[in-house]
Amino acid sequence: MNTAVAPKVQVPDVAGQITYAMRSMGVAPIPRNYELFYEAYIGSNPALTRELAALGSQATQAELDALGAQYFTNSPARVFDDAHSRISGELDGLLRILRQEQSSLESYTRLLGETHKRITSKSNASVELIESAIELLSQATGDTMAHGERTVEDVVQRSQEMDQVRKELDEYKRIANTDSLTRLSNRRAFDDRLAAVFNNPGMRPVTALMLADIDNFKKINDTYGHPVGDKILATVASVIRSNVRRDVFVARAGGEEFALIIEGNTAEEVTAIAERIRHTLETTPFKNSRTRVNYGPITVSIGVCMASNAEDAGELYSKTDIALYGAKNAGRNCIVLYENGMQKDFSKSWLIYKA
């Protein structure tokens, strides 16, 4: 029995390509610069990509920081630095409170010991001494209890403040993983979710990656302008989202490309889902309600690959991209399911490398 061996797939080294681009432009390989180039690389913000390319190979750090401040008002570094400072401050406050509480309890314990010693001493036994001791203990006990109540209140308050920081970080993570234009997950969230596909080998035969790319989108932008292009992107995103189950992960993978991770379906079922998306978009009117200008028809080419055909996330993405490339070559507005033996040239001309 002959078994066909699939050719080795060349997996793009995204991190390496970004680092190479930074080095070629003489840019320091620091986290905030990497974030800038990463966003430009995936093409989720064409304006950022254009402005970064316009800086050329002589970009200064000040110019890069200004660009970062323009497009990343809440950068991860700033958000997490602020959260770190706030939590550190709250923890320092808690330690001070607990040390004060410990000191107060130690003083109270010493007082109890000394009073007990005086009362039990036969040579000092007297009604006046006992009354004095009881009064002293009552006052000390009241003060200690009051101090304890304040300590509990302080601990509760600081715990609430730290919980608020945690909630803010959770909200930031949600925002940081959301594409602002389409309200879908962004490339950062997609990369994390795609890697998680291979955590459960048993699910791979019924898990698929689907890539859908809007056909001739550059022509749409050139003809009608980027504002119209943005509206079309948002509408396409909405159509895709409404044609799949709620548990299907949908992301804008970059530019006009959308990624779907579908679990619990066979290849035939995933292909049927892809066809539903393709047909719905093809028949959806894209018109300006005021000017009546018709921007359509808007179509997508779709590539699909089952996770069982790949060894890791990078290979799964590459093979799905090969299928998408096949759909484009087949005339667009169609679906191609990856099969062993399919190949594609992965050399791409990214705008940021043209400087």
Contacts in CASP RR format, 6 or more apart in sequence:
PFRMAT RR
TARGET T0000
AUTHOR 0000-0000-0000
METHOD contacts of the structure
MODEL  1
MNTAVAPKVQVPDVAGQITYAMRSMGVAPIPRNYELFYEAYIGSNPALTR
ELAALGSQATQAELDALGAQYFTNSPARVFDDAHSRISGELDGLLRILRQ
EQSSLESYTRLLGETHKRITSKSNASVELIESAIELLSQATGDTMAHGER
TVEDVVQRSQEMDQVRKELDEYKRIANTDSLTRLSNRRAFDDRLAAVFNN
PGMRPVTALMLADIDNFKKINDTYGHPVGDKILATVASVIRSNVRRDVFV
ARAGGEEFALIIEGNTAEEVTAIAERIRHTLETTPFKNSRTRVNYGPITV
SIGVCMASNAEDAGELYSKTDIALYGAKNAGRNCIVLYENGMQKDFSKSW
LIYKA
4 340 0 8 1.000
4 341 0 8 1.000
6 309 0 8 1.000
6 340 0 8 1.000
6 341 0 8 1.000
7 341 0 8 1.000
7 343 0 8 1.000
9 315 0 8 1.000
9 318 0 8 1.000
9 319 0 8 1.000
9 322 0 8 1.000
10 318 0 8 1.000
10 346 0 8 1.000
11 314 0 8 1.000
11 315 0 8 1.000
11 317 0 8 1.000
11 318 0 8 1.000
12 318 0 8 1.000
12 346 0 8 1.000
14 41 0 8 1.000
17 41 0 8 1.000
17 350 0 8 1.000
18 34 0 8 1.000
18 37 0 8 1.000
18 38 0 8 1.000
18 41 0 8 1.000
19 29 0 8 1.000
19 34 0 8 1.000
21 37 0 8 1.000
21 41 0 8 1.000
21 350 0 8 1.000
21 352 0 8 1.000
21 353 0 8 1.000
22 28 0 8 1.000
22 29 0 8 1.000
22 33 0 8 1.000
22 34 0 8 1.000
22 37 0 8 1.000
23 29 0 8 1.000
24 57 0 8 1.000
24 353 0 8 1.000
25 55 0 8 1.000
25 56 0 8 1.000
25 57 0 8 1.000
25 59 0 8 1.000
25 355 0 8 1.000
26 57 0 8 1.000
26 59 0 8 1.000
27 33 0 8 1.000
27 37 0 8 1.000
27 59 0 8 1.000
27 64 0 8 1.000
28 61 0 8 1.000
31 77 0 8 1.000
32 64 0 8 1.000
32 65 0 8 1.000
32 68 0 8 1.000
32 75 0 8 1.000
32 77 0 8 1.000
33 61 0 8 1.000
33 64 0 8 1.000
35 72 0 8 1.000
35 75 0 8 1.000
35 76 0 8 1.000
36 48 0 8 1.000
36 52 0 8 1.000
36 64 0 8 1.000
36 67 0 8 1.000
36 68 0 8 1.000
36 71 0 8 1.000
36 72 0 8 1.000
37 52 0 8 1.000
37 352 0 8 1.000
39 45 0 8 1.000
39 48 0 8 1.000
39 71 0 8 1.000
39 72 0 8 1.000
40 48 0 8 1.000
40 49 0 8 1.000
40 52 0 8 1.000
40 53 0 8 1.000
40 351 0 8 1.000
40 352 0 8 1.000
41 350 0 8 1.000
41 352 0 8 1.000
42 187 0 8 1.000
42 253 0 8 1.000
42 254 0 8 1.000
42 255 0 8 1.000
43 49 0 8 1.000
43 254 0 8 1.000
43 255 0 8 1.000
44 179 0 8 1.000
44 186 0 8 1.000
44 187 0 8 1.000
44 252 0 8 1.000
44 254 0 8 1.000
44 255 0 8 1.000
45 71 0 8 1.000
46 226 0 8 1.000
46 255 0 8 1.000
47 226 0 8 1.000
48 67 0 8 1.000
48 71 0 8 1.000
49 351 0 8 1.000
49 352 0 8 1.000
50 351 0 8 1.000
51 67 0 8 1.000
52 59 0 8 1.000
52 67 0 8 1.000
52 352 0 8 1.000
53 351 0 8 1.000
53 352 0 8 1.000
53 354 0 8 1.000
53 355 0 8 1.000
55 63 0 8 1.000
55 64 0 8 1.000
55 67 0 8 1.000
55 355 0 8 1.000
56 355 0 8 1.000
57 355 0 8 1.000
68 75 0 8 1.000
74 172 0 8 1.000
74 175 0 8 1.000
74 176 0 8 1.000
76 176 0 8 1.000
79 169 0 8 1.000
79 172 0 8 1.000
80 169 0 8 1.000
83 165 0 8 1.000
83 168 0 8 1.000
83 169 0 8 1.000
86 161 0 8 1.000
86 165 0 8 1.000
87 162 0 8 1.000
87 165 0 8 1.000
90 158 0 8 1.000
90 161 0 8 1.000
90 162 0 8 1.000
90 165 0 8 1.000
91 162 0 8 1.000
93 158 0 8 1.000
94 155 0 8 1.000
94 158 0 8 1.000
97 151 0 8 1.000
97 154 0 8 1.000
97 155 0 8 1.000
97 158 0 8 1.000
98 151 0 8 1.000
98 155 0 8 1.000
100 147 0 8 1.000
100 151 0 8 1.000
101 147 0 8 1.000
101 148 0 8 1.000
101 151 0 8 1.000
104 144 0 8 1.000
104 147 0 8 1.000
104 148 0 8 1.000
105 144 0 8 1.000
108 140 0 8 1.000
108 141 0 8 1.000
108 144 0 8 1.000
111 136 0 8 1.000
111 137 0 8 1.000
111 140 0 8 1.000
112 137 0 8 1.000
115 133 0 8 1.000
115 136 0 8 1.000
115 137 0 8 1.000
118 124 0 8 1.000
118 129 0 8 1.000
118 133 0 8 1.000
119 125 0 8 1.000
119 129 0 8 1.000
119 130 0 8 1.000
119 133 0 8 1.000
176 188 0 8 1.000
177 185 0 8 1.000
177 186 0 8 1.000
177 188 0 8 1.000
177 189 0 8 1.000
177 192 0 8 1.000
178 184 0 8 1.000
178 185 0 8 1.000
178 186 0 8 1.000
178 189 0 8 1.000
179 185 0 8 1.000
179 186 0 8 1.000
179 251 0 8 1.000
179 252 0 8 1.000
181 230 0 8 1.000
181 233 0 8 1.000
181 234 0 8 1.000
181 252 0 8 1.000
182 233 0 8 1.000
182 234 0 8 1.000
182 237 0 8 1.000
182 238 0 8 1.000
182 252 0 8 1.000
183 234 0 8 1.000
183 237 0 8 1.000
184 237 0 8 1.000
184 241 0 8 1.000
184 250 0 8 1.000
184 251 0 8 1.000
184 252 0 8 1.000
184 258 0 8 1.000
185 193 0 8 1.000
185 249 0 8 1.000
185 250 0 8 1.000
185 251 0 8 1.000
185 252 0 8 1.000
186 251 0 8 1.000
186 252 0 8 1.000
187 251 0 8 1.000
187 252 0 8 1.000
187 253 0 8 1.000
187 254 0 8 1.000
189 251 0 8 1.000
190 249 0 8 1.000
190 251 0 8 1.000
190 253 0 8 1.000
190 259 0 8 1.000
191 313 0 8 1.000
193 249 0 8 1.000
193 251 0 8 1.000
193 261 0 8 1.000
194 209 0 8 1.000
194 259 0 8 1.000
194 261 0 8 1.000
194 313 0 8 1.000
194 314 0 8 1.000
194 316 0 8 1.000
194 317 0 8 1.000
195 313 0 8 1.000
197 203 0 8 1.000
197 204 0 8 1.000
197 207 0 8 1.000
197 209 0 8 1.000
197 261 0 8 1.000
197 307 0 8 1.000
197 313 0 8 1.000
197 316 0 8 1.000
198 204 0 8 1.000
198 307 0 8 1.000
198 312 0 8 1.000
198 313 0 8 1.000
203 263 0 8 1.000
203 264 0 8 1.000
203 307 0 8 1.000
204 306 0 8 1.000
204 307 0 8 1.000
204 308 0 8 1.000
205 306 0 8 1.000
205 307 0 8 1.000
205 308 0 8 1.000
206 263 0 8 1.000
206 264 0 8 1.000
206 265 0 8 1.000
206 266 0 8 1.000
207 261 0 8 1.000
207 262 0 8 1.000
207 263 0 8 1.000
207 264 0 8 1.000
207 306 0 8 1.000
207 307 0 8 1.000
207 308 0 8 1.000
208 261 0 8 1.000
208 262 0 8 1.000
208 265 0 8 1.000
208 267 0 8 1.000
208 270 0 8 1.000
208 304 0 8 1.000
208 305 0 8 1.000
208 306 0 8 1.000
208 307 0 8 1.000
209 259 0 8 1.000
209 260 0 8 1.000
209 261 0 8 1.000
209 262 0 8 1.000
209 304 0 8 1.000
209 305 0 8 1.000
209 307 0 8 1.000
209 316 0 8 1.000
209 317 0 8 1.000
209 320 0 8 1.000
210 259 0 8 1.000
210 260 0 8 1.000
210 261 0 8 1.000
210 262 0 8 1.000
210 270 0 8 1.000
210 273 0 8 1.000
210 274 0 8 1.000
210 302 0 8 1.000
210 303 0 8 1.000
210 304 0 8 1.000
210 320 0 8 1.000
211 253 0 8 1.000
211 257 0 8 1.000
211 258 0 8 1.000
211 259 0 8 1.000
211 260 0 8 1.000
211 302 0 8 1.000
211 303 0 8 1.000
211 304 0 8 1.000
211 320 0 8 1.000
211 321 0 8 1.000
211 323 0 8 1.000
211 324 0 8 1.000
212 240 0 8 1.000
212 257 0 8 1.000
212 258 0 8 1.000
212 259 0 8 1.000
212 260 0 8 1.000
212 274 0 8 1.000
212 277 0 8 1.000
212 278 0 8 1.000
212 300 0 8 1.000
212 301 0 8 1.000
212 302 0 8 1.000
212 303 0 8 1.000
212 324 0 8 1.000
213 256 0 8 1.000
213 257 0 8 1.000
213 258 0 8 1.000
213 300 0 8 1.000
213 301 0 8 1.000
213 302 0 8 1.000
213 324 0 8 1.000
213 328 0 8 1.000
214 220 0 8 1.000
214 232 0 8 1.000
214 233 0 8 1.000
214 236 0 8 1.000
214 256 0 8 1.000
214 257 0 8 1.000
214 298 0 8 1.000
214 299 0 8 1.000
214 300 0 8 1.000
215 298 0 8 1.000
215 299 0 8 1.000
215 300 0 8 1.000
215 301 0 8 1.000
215 328 0 8 1.000
215 332 0 8 1.000
215 333 0 8 1.000
216 332 0 8 1.000
217 229 0 8 1.000
217 232 0 8 1.000
217 255 0 8 1.000
217 256 0 8 1.000
220 228 0 8 1.000
220 229 0 8 1.000
220 232 0 8 1.000
220 295 0 8 1.000
220 298 0 8 1.000
221 228 0 8 1.000
221 229 0 8 1.000
224 293 0 8 1.000
224 295 0 8 1.000
228 288 0 8 1.000
228 295 0 8 1.000
232 286 0 8 1.000
232 295 0 8 1.000
232 298 0 8 1.000
233 252 0 8 1.000
233 255 0 8 1.000
233 256 0 8 1.000
235 284 0 8 1.000
235 286 0 8 1.000
235 298 0 8 1.000
236 258 0 8 1.000
236 281 0 8 1.000
236 298 0 8 1.000
236 300 0 8 1.000
237 250 0 8 1.000
237 252 0 8 1.000
237 258 0 8 1.000
239 277 0 8 1.000
239 280 0 8 1.000
239 281 0 8 1.000
239 284 0 8 1.000
240 250 0 8 1.000
240 258 0 8 1.000
240 260 0 8 1.000
240 277 0 8 1.000
240 281 0 8 1.000
241 250 0 8 1.000
243 273 0 8 1.000
243 276 0 8 1.000
243 277 0 8 1.000
243 280 0 8 1.000
244 250 0 8 1.000
244 260 0 8 1.000
244 262 0 8 1.000
244 273 0 8 1.000
244 277 0 8 1.000
247 263 0 8 1.000
248 260 0 8 1.000
248 261 0 8 1.000
248 262 0 8 1.000
248 263 0 8 1.000
249 260 0 8 1.000
249 261 0 8 1.000
250 258 0 8 1.000
250 259 0 8 1.000
250 260 0 8 1.000
251 258 0 8 1.000
251 259 0 8 1.000
251 260 0 8 1.000
252 258 0 8 1.000
252 259 0 8 1.000
253 259 0 8 1.000
258 300 0 8 1.000
262 270 0 8 1.000
262 273 0 8 1.000
265 273 0 8 1.000
267 304 0 8 1.000
267 306 0 8 1.000
267 337 0 8 1.000
270 304 0 8 1.000
270 306 0 8 1.000
271 304 0 8 1.000
271 335 0 8 1.000
271 337 0 8 1.000
274 302 0 8 1.000
274 303 0 8 1.000
274 304 0 8 1.000
274 335 0 8 1.000
275 335 0 8 1.000
277 300 0 8 1.000
277 302 0 8 1.000
278 299 0 8 1.000
278 300 0 8 1.000
278 302 0 8 1.000
278 333 0 8 1.000
278 334 0 8 1.000
278 335 0 8 1.000
281 298 0 8 1.000
281 299 0 8 1.000
281 300 0 8 1.000
282 297 0 8 1.000
282 298 0 8 1.000
282 299 0 8 1.000
282 333 0 8 1.000
283 297 0 8 1.000
284 298 0 8 1.000
285 294 0 8 1.000
285 296 0 8 1.000
286 294 0 8 1.000
286 295 0 8 1.000
286 296 0 8 1.000
286 297 0 8 1.000
286 298 0 8 1.000
287 293 0 8 1.000
287 294 0 8 1.000
287 295 0 8 1.000
287 296 0 8 1.000
288 295 0 8 1.000
299 332 0 8 1.000
299 333 0 8 1.000
300 333 0 8 1.000
301 324 0 8 1.000
301 326 0 8 1.000
301 327 0 8 1.000
301 328 0 8 1.000
301 331 0 8 1.000
301 332 0 8 1.000
301 333 0 8 1.000
301 334 0 8 1.000
301 335 0 8 1.000
302 324 0 8 1.000
302 327 0 8 1.000
302 334 0 8 1.000
302 335 0 8 1.000
302 336 0 8 1.000
303 320 0 8 1.000
303 321 0 8 1.000
303 323 0 8 1.000
303 324 0 8 1.000
303 326 0 8 1.000
303 327 0 8 1.000
303 335 0 8 1.000
303 336 0 8 1.000
303 337 0 8 1.000
303 338 0 8 1.000
304 320 0 8 1.000
304 323 0 8 1.000
304 335 0 8 1.000
304 336 0 8 1.000
304 337 0 8 1.000
304 338 0 8 1.000
305 316 0 8 1.000
305 319 0 8 1.000
305 320 0 8 1.000
305 322 0 8 1.000
305 323 0 8 1.000
305 337 0 8 1.000
305 338 0 8 1.000
306 338 0 8 1.000
307 316 0 8 1.000
309 316 0 8 1.000
309 319 0 8 1.000
309 338 0 8 1.000
309 340 0 8 1.000
310 316 0 8 1.000
310 318 0 8 1.000
310 319 0 8 1.000
318 346 0 8 1.000
319 338 0 8 1.000
319 342 0 8 1.000
320 338 0 8 1.000
321 344 0 8 1.000
321 346 0 8 1.000
322 338 0 8 1.000
322 342 0 8 1.000
322 343 0 8 1.000
322 344 0 8 1.000
323 336 0 8 1.000
323 337 0 8 1.000
323 338 0 8 1.000
323 342 0 8 1.000
324 336 0 8 1.000
325 344 0 8 1.000
326 336 0 8 1.000
326 342 0 8 1.000
326 344 0 8 1.000
327 334 0 8 1.000
327 335 0 8 1.000
327 336 0 8 1.000
330 336 0 8 1.000
END
